Amino acid sequence: METMCKVSGTRIRIARMEAGLSVVQLARLIGVTDAAVSQYELEIREPKVSILVKLANILGVTMDSLVEERASPEGQGGPGQQEGGALQCQD
């Protein structure tokens, strides 16, 4: 079974709150709308890698800390592929 990585909205929200930022403040700092940040936190959509880099830098965390590993069903995806917008983790 392969391991998939998915950006964790909960981890984004926790890091944002620990940084003392509101959704609106974070949105302005990373150059997206406050609705986009809310959608990231609610896992309605995932940020692009360039936005994920900005999130990590501004929140003072690593990109890895914003990502959670999940097992994927056998036969889905392959090394380096993206499945449903999820990032591939290294096993």
MIDOBA-756702 format. One record per residue: residue number from 1; x negated, y, z of N, C-alpha, C, O in turn. Coordinates in steps of 0.1 Angstrom, whole numbers, plus 5000, padded with zeros to 4 digits. Each point is the difference from the previous one (the first is absolute). Layout:
# residues N
i:NUM&nc1:X&nc2:Y&nc3:Z&cac1:X&cac2:Y&cac3:Z&cc1:X&cc2:Y&cc3:Z&oc1:X&oc2:Y&oc3:Z
...
This chain:
# residues 91
i:1&nc1:4992&nc2:4988&nc3:5000&cac1:5008&cac2:5012&cac3:5000&cc1:4991&cc2:5012&cc3:5000&oc1:4991&oc2:5001&oc3:5008
i:2&nc1:5012&nc2:5009&nc3:4984&cac1:4992&cac2:5012&cac3:4999&cc1:5005&cc2:5010&cc3:5010&oc1:5011&oc2:4999&oc3:5006
i:3&nc1:4980&nc2:5010&nc3:4998&cac1:5004&cac2:5011&cac3:5009&cc1:5002&cc2:5013&cc3:4992&oc1:4991&oc2:5003&oc3:4992
i:4&nc1:5020&nc2:5003&nc3:5011&cac1:5003&cac2:5013&cac3:4993&cc1:4999&cc2:5011&cc3:5011&oc1:5001&oc2:4997&oc3:5012
i:5&nc1:4996&nc2:5015&nc3:4983&cac1:4999&cac2:5011&cac3:5009&cc1:5011&cc2:5010&cc3:4997&oc1:5003&oc2:5001&oc3:4988
i:6&nc1:5004&nc2:5004&nc3:5022&cac1:5010&cac2:5010&cac3:4998&cc1:4998&cc2:5011&cc3:5009&oc1:4996&oc2:4998&oc3:5012
i:7&nc1:5006&nc2:5014&nc3:4983&cac1:4999&cac2:5012&cac3:5009&cc1:5011&cc2:5000&cc3:5010&oc1:5011&oc2:4997&oc3:4997
i:8&nc1:4985&nc2:5005&nc3:5016&cac1:5009&cac2:4999&cac3:5011&cc1:5006&cc2:5014&cc3:5003&oc1:4992&oc2:5009&oc3:5004
i:9&nc1:5020&nc2:4993&nc3:4994&cac1:5007&cac2:5012&cac3:5003&cc1:4999&cc2:5003&cc3:5015&oc1:4998&oc2:5012&oc3:5004
i:10&nc1:5003&nc2:4978&nc3:5004&cac1:4999&cac2:5002&cac3:5015&cc1:4986&cc2:5005&cc3:5004&oc1:4999&oc2:5008&oc3:5008
i:11&nc1:4991&nc2:4986&nc3:4985&cac1:4986&cac2:5004&cac3:5004&cc1:4998&cc2:5015&cc3:4995&oc1:4993&oc2:5007&oc3:5007
i:12&nc1:5013&nc2:4997&nc3:4982&cac1:4999&cac2:5014&cac3:4995&cc1:5006&cc2:5009&cc3:5011&oc1:4995&oc2:5010&oc3:5004
i:13&nc1:5018&nc2:4986&nc3:5000&cac1:5007&cac2:5008&cac3:5009&cc1:4992&cc2:5002&cc3:5014&oc1:4999&oc2:5011&oc3:5005
i:14&nc1:4996&nc2:4978&nc3:5000&cac1:4993&cac2:5000&cac3:5012&cc1:4988&cc2:5009&cc3:4999&oc1:4997&oc2:5008&oc3:5009
i:15&nc1:4995&nc2:4990&nc3:4980&cac1:4988&cac2:5008&cac3:4998&cc1:5003&cc2:5015&cc3:4999&oc1:4993&oc2:5009&oc3:5005
i:16&nc1:5018&nc2:4994&nc3:4988&cac1:5005&cac2:5014&cac3:4999&cc1:5003&cc2:5006&cc3:5013&oc1:4996&oc2:5011&oc3:5003
i:17&nc1:5012&nc2:4982&nc3:5005&cac1:5004&cac2:5005&cac3:5013&cc1:4988&cc2:5001&cc3:5009&oc1:4999&oc2:5010&oc3:5008
i:18&nc1:4992&nc2:4981&nc3:4992&cac1:4987&cac2:5001&cac3:5008&cc1:4992&cc2:5012&cc3:4996&oc1:4993&oc2:5006&oc3:5008
i:19&nc1:5008&nc2:4998&nc3:4979&cac1:4993&cac2:5011&cac3:4995&cc1:5007&cc2:5013&cc3:5004&oc1:4995&oc2:5011&oc3:4997
i:20&nc1:5017&nc2:4988&nc3:5008&cac1:5008&cac2:5012&cac3:5004&cc1:5006&cc2:5007&cc3:4988&oc1:5002&oc2:5012&oc3:5001
i:21&nc1:5001&nc2:4981&nc3:4988&cac1:5005&cac2:5006&cac3:4988&cc1:5014&cc2:4997&cc3:4998&oc1:5005&oc2:4989&oc3:5003
i:22&nc1:5003&nc2:5020&nc3:4992&cac1:5014&cac2:4997&cac3:4996&cc1:4999&cc2:4995&cc3:4986&oc1:4990&oc2:5000&oc3:4993
i:23&nc1:5022&nc2:4994&nc3:5002&cac1:5001&cac2:4995&cac3:4986&cc1:4997&cc2:5012&cc3:4991&oc1:4993&oc2:4998&oc3:4990
i:24&nc1:5012&nc2:5013&nc3:5012&cac1:4998&cac2:5012&cac3:4991&cc1:4986&cc2:5004&cc3:5000&oc1:4994&oc2:5003&oc3:4989
i:25&nc1:4999&nc2:4997&nc3:5022&cac1:4986&cac2:5004&cac3:5001&cc1:4991&cc2:4990&cc3:4992&oc1:4992&oc2:5004&oc3:4992
i:26&nc1:5011&nc2:4983&nc3:5010&cac1:4992&cac2:4990&cac3:4993&cc1:5002&cc2:5001&cc3:4985&oc1:4991&oc2:4999&oc3:4993
i:27&nc1:5022&nc2:5003&nc3:5003&cac1:5003&cac2:5001&cac3:4986&cc1:4992&cc2:5011&cc3:4994&oc1:4995&oc2:4999&oc3:4989
i:28&nc1:5005&nc2:5013&nc3:5017&cac1:4992&cac2:5011&cac3:4995&cc1:4985&cc2:4997&cc3:4998&oc1:4994&oc2:5004&oc3:4990
i:29&nc1:5001&nc2:4990&nc3:5020&cac1:4986&cac2:4997&cac3:5000&cc1:4996&cc2:4990&cc3:4989&oc1:4989&oc2:5001&oc3:4995
i:30&nc1:5020&nc2:4989&nc3:5002&cac1:4996&cac2:4990&cac3:4990&cc1:5006&cc2:5004&cc3:4986&oc1:4997&oc2:4993&oc3:4990
i:31&nc1:5011&nc2:5017&nc3:5009&cac1:5004&cac2:5005&cac3:4987&cc1:5012&cc2:4993&cc3:4995&oc1:5002&oc2:4998&oc3:4988
i:32&nc1:5007&nc2:4997&nc3:5021&cac1:5012&cac2:4993&cac3:4995&cc1:5012&cc2:5007&cc3:5008&oc1:4998&oc2:5008&oc3:5009
i:33&nc1:5014&nc2:4988&nc3:4988&cac1:5012&cac2:5005&cac3:5006&cc1:5002&cc2:4993&cc3:5014&oc1:4995&oc2:4989&oc3:5002
i:34&nc1:5012&nc2:5018&nc3:5007&cac1:5003&cac2:4993&cac3:5013&cc1:5009&cc2:4988&cc3:4997&oc1:4999&oc2:4990&oc3:5008
i:35&nc1:5009&nc2:5010&nc3:4982&cac1:5008&cac2:4988&cac3:4997&cc1:4991&cc2:4988&cc3:4996&oc1:5003&oc2:4989&oc3:5004
i:36&nc1:4986&nc2:5014&nc3:4989&cac1:4991&cac2:4989&cac3:4996&cc1:4993&cc2:4994&cc3:5013&oc1:4999&oc2:4988&oc3:5001
i:37&nc1:4997&nc2:5020&nc3:5008&cac1:4994&cac2:4995&cac3:5013&cc1:5010&cc2:4992&cc3:5007&oc1:4997&oc2:4989&oc3:5005
i:38&nc1:5016&nc2:5016&nc3:4996&cac1:5010&cac2:4992&cac3:5007&cc1:5002&cc2:4986&cc3:4993&oc1:5002&oc2:4990&oc3:5006
i:39&nc1:4998&nc2:5010&nc3:4980&cac1:5001&cac2:4988&cac3:4993&cc1:4989&cc2:4990&cc3:5002&oc1:5001&oc2:4988&oc3:5001
i:40&nc1:4986&nc2:5018&nc3:5001&cac1:4989&cac2:4991&cac3:5003&cc1:5002&cc2:4994&cc3:5014&oc1:4998&oc2:4988&oc3:5002
i:41&nc1:5006&nc2:5020&nc3:5008&cac1:5002&cac2:4995&cac3:5013&cc1:5012&cc2:4990&cc3:5001&oc1:4999&oc2:4991&oc3:5009
i:42&nc1:5011&nc2:5011&nc3:4983&cac1:5011&cac2:4990&cac3:5000&cc1:4998&cc2:4989&cc3:4991&oc1:5008&oc2:4991&oc3:4999
i:43&nc1:4980&nc2:5008&nc3:4994&cac1:4997&cac2:4990&cac3:4991&cc1:5009&cc2:4999&cc3:4988&oc1:5003&oc2:4989&oc3:4995
i:44&nc1:5003&nc2:5022&nc3:5001&cac1:5008&cac2:5000&cac3:4988&cc1:4992&cc2:5001&cc3:4988&oc1:5003&oc2:4994&oc3:4989
i:45&nc1:4985&nc2:5012&nc3:5012&cac1:4990&cac2:5001&cac3:4989&cc1:4986&cc2:5000&cc3:5007&oc1:4999&oc2:5003&oc3:5011
i:46&nc1:4992&nc2:4993&nc3:4981&cac1:4986&cac2:5000&cac3:5004&cc1:4992&cc2:5011&cc3:4994&oc1:5002&oc2:5004&oc3:4988
i:47&nc1:4989&nc2:5002&nc3:5020&cac1:4992&cac2:5011&cac3:4994&cc1:4990&cc2:4994&cc3:4990&oc1:4995&oc2:4989&oc3:5001
i:48&nc1:5001&nc2:5019&nc3:4989&cac1:4990&cac2:4997&cac3:4991&cc1:4987&cc2:4999&cc3:5008&oc1:4999&oc2:5006&oc3:5011
i:49&nc1:4991&nc2:4987&nc3:4983&cac1:4987&cac2:4999&cac3:5007&cc1:4994&cc2:5014&cc3:5003&oc1:4994&oc2:5002&oc3:5011
i:50&nc1:5007&nc2:5007&nc3:4980&cac1:4994&cac2:5013&cac3:5002&cc1:5007&cc2:5007&cc3:5012&oc1:4993&oc2:5007&oc3:5008
i:51&nc1:5020&nc2:4991&nc3:4994&cac1:5007&cac2:5006&cac3:5011&cc1:4996&cc2:4992&cc3:5013&oc1:4999&oc2:5006&oc3:5011
i:52&nc1:5000&nc2:4981&nc3:4988&cac1:4996&cac2:4992&cac3:5012&cc1:4986&cc2:5004&cc3:5005&oc1:4998&oc2:5001&oc3:5012
i:53&nc1:4993&nc2:5003&nc3:4979&cac1:4987&cac2:5005&cac3:5004&cc1:5001&cc2:5013&cc3:5007&oc1:4994&oc2:5002&oc3:5011
i:54&nc1:5015&nc2:5007&nc3:4984&cac1:5002&cac2:5013&cac3:5007&cc1:5007&cc2:4998&cc3:5014&oc1:4996&oc2:5006&oc3:5009
i:55&nc1:5013&nc2:4984&nc3:4991&cac1:5007&cac2:4997&cac3:5013&cc1:4990&cc2:4996&cc3:5011&oc1:4999&oc2:5005&oc3:5011
i:56&nc1:4992&nc2:4986&nc3:4985&cac1:4990&cac2:4995&cac3:5009&cc1:4991&cc2:5011&cc3:5004&oc1:4997&oc2:5001&oc3:5012
i:57&nc1:4998&nc2:5007&nc3:4979&cac1:4991&cac2:5011&cac3:5004&cc1:5006&cc2:5010&cc3:5009&oc1:4994&oc2:5004&oc3:5010
i:58&nc1:5018&nc2:5000&nc3:4987&cac1:5007&cac2:5010&cac3:5008&cc1:5004&cc2:4995&cc3:5014&oc1:4999&oc2:5007&oc3:5010
i:59&nc1:5005&nc2:4980&nc3:4990&cac1:5004&cac2:4994&cac3:5013&cc1:4989&cc2:4995&cc3:5008&oc1:5001&oc2:4996&oc3:5011
i:60&nc1:4987&nc2:5004&nc3:4983&cac1:4988&cac2:4996&cac3:5007&cc1:4999&cc2:4985&cc3:5003&oc1:4995&oc2:4996&oc3:5011
i:61&nc1:5011&nc2:4996&nc3:4980&cac1:5000&cac2:4986&cac3:5001&cc1:4994&cc2:4994&cc3:4987&oc1:4998&oc2:5007&oc3:4990
i:62&nc1:5000&nc2:4980&nc3:5010&cac1:4995&cac2:4993&cac3:4988&cc1:5012&cc2:4996&cc3:4992&oc1:5011&oc2:4999&oc3:5005
i:63&nc1:4987&nc2:4999&nc3:4982&cac1:5010&cac2:4995&cac3:4991&cc1:5005&cc2:4986&cc3:5005&oc1:5012&oc2:4997&oc3:5000
i:64&nc1:4979&nc2:4995&nc3:5005&cac1:5003&cac2:4987&cac3:5005&cc1:5010&cc2:5000&cc3:5011&oc1:5009&oc2:4992&oc3:5001
i:65&nc1:4990&nc2:5019&nc3:5007&cac1:5009&cac2:5001&cac3:5012&cc1:5015&cc2:5003&cc3:4996&oc1:5009&oc2:4998&oc3:5007
i:66&nc1:4992&nc2:5007&nc3:4980&cac1:5014&cac2:5003&cac3:4995&cc1:5006&cc2:4989&cc3:4992&oc1:5011&oc2:5001&oc3:4995
i:67&nc1:4982&nc2:4988&nc3:5004&cac1:5004&cac2:4989&cac3:4992&cc1:5002&cc2:4987&cc3:5009&oc1:4992&oc2:4998&oc3:5009
i:68&nc1:5018&nc2:4994&nc3:4988&cac1:5002&cac2:4988&cac3:5007&cc1:4999&cc2:4988&cc3:4990&oc1:5005&oc2:5002&oc3:4989
i:69&nc1:4990&nc2:4987&nc3:5016&cac1:4999&cac2:4988&cac3:4991&cc1:5013&cc2:4992&cc3:5001&oc1:5006&oc2:4999&oc3:5011
i:70&nc1:4998&nc2:4996&nc3:4978&cac1:5012&cac2:4991&cac3:5000&cc1:4997&cc2:4989&cc3:4991&oc1:4994&oc2:5001&oc3:4989
i:71&nc1:5011&nc2:4987&nc3:5014&cac1:4998&cac2:4988&cac3:4992&cc1:5010&cc2:5001&cc3:4988&oc1:5011&oc2:5004&oc3:5002
i:72&nc1:4984&nc2:4993&nc3:4986&cac1:5008&cac2:5000&cac3:4988&cc1:5004&cc2:4986&cc3:4997&oc1:4992&oc2:4991&oc3:5002
i:73&nc1:5019&nc2:5007&nc3:4991&cac1:5004&cac2:4987&cac3:4996&cc1:4990&cc2:4994&cc3:4990&oc1:4994&oc2:5008&oc3:4992
i:74&nc1:5004&nc2:4979&nc3:5008&cac1:4991&cac2:4993&cac3:4991&cc1:5003&cc2:5004&cc3:4985&oc1:5012&oc2:5001&oc3:4996
i:75&nc1:4978&nc2:5001&nc3:4996&cac1:5002&cac2:5002&cac3:4986&cc1:5004&cc2:5014&cc3:4996&oc1:5001&oc2:5003&oc3:4988
i:76&nc1:5000&nc2:5007&nc3:5022&cac1:5003&cac2:5013&cac3:4996&cc1:4988&cc2:5009&cc3:5001&oc1:4993&oc2:5000&oc3:5010
i:77&nc1:5005&nc2:5008&nc3:4980&cac1:4989&cac2:5009&cac3:4999&cc1:4987&cc2:4993&cc3:4998&oc1:5000&oc2:4988&oc3:5000
i:78&nc1:4989&nc2:5019&nc3:4999&cac1:4987&cac2:4994&cac3:4998&cc1:4990&cc2:5010&cc3:5005&oc1:5004&oc2:5012&oc3:5003
i:79&nc1:4984&nc2:4984&nc3:4998&cac1:4989&cac2:5010&cac3:5004&cc1:5001&cc2:5013&cc3:4993&oc1:4999&oc2:5000&oc3:4988
i:80&nc1:5001&nc2:5011&nc3:5019&cac1:5000&cac2:5013&cac3:4994&cc1:5013&cc2:5005&cc3:4995&oc1:5001&oc2:5011&oc3:4996
i:81&nc1:5009&nc2:4980&nc3:5004&cac1:5013&cac2:5005&cac3:4994&cc1:5008&cc2:5007&cc3:5011&oc1:4997&oc2:4998&oc3:5012
i:82&nc1:5012&nc2:5010&nc3:4984&cac1:5009&cac2:5006&cac3:5009&cc1:5014&cc2:4994&cc3:4998&oc1:5005&oc2:4999&oc3:4989
i:83&nc1:5001&nc2:4997&nc3:5022&cac1:5013&cac2:4993&cac3:4999&cc1:5010&cc2:5010&cc3:5008&oc1:4998&oc2:5002&oc3:5012
i:84&nc1:5012&nc2:5003&nc3:4981&cac1:5010&cac2:5009&cac3:5007&cc1:4993&cc2:5012&cc3:5006&oc1:5005&oc2:5005&oc3:5011
i:85&nc1:4984&nc2:5000&nc3:4984&cac1:4994&cac2:5012&cac3:5005&cc1:4991&cc2:4997&cc3:5012&oc1:4994&oc2:5009&oc3:5005
i:86&nc1:5004&nc2:4978&nc3:4999&cac1:4992&cac2:4997&cac3:5011&cc1:4985&cc2:4998&cc3:4996&oc1:4997&oc2:4996&oc3:4989
i:87&nc1:4994&nc2:5008&nc3:5020&cac1:4986&cac2:4999&cac3:4998&cc1:4996&cc2:4985&cc3:5003&oc1:5005&oc2:4994&oc3:5009
i:88&nc1:4985&nc2:5001&nc3:4984&cac1:4995&cac2:4987&cac3:5002&cc1:4990&cc2:5001&cc3:5011&oc1:4991&oc2:5009&oc3:5000
i:89&nc1:5009&nc2:4982&nc3:5010&cac1:4990&cac2:4999&cac3:5011&cc1:4990&cc2:4989&cc3:4995&oc1:5004&oc2:4992&oc3:4992
i:90&nc1:4985&nc2:5009&nc3:5014&cac1:4990&cac2:4989&cac3:4998&cc1:5002&cc2:4990&cc3:5011&oc1:5002&oc2:5003&oc3:5011
i:91&nc1:4998&nc2:4984&nc3:4985&cac1:5002&cac2:4989&cac3:5009&cc1:4987&cc2:4998&cc3:5008&oc1:5000&oc2:4991&oc3:5009
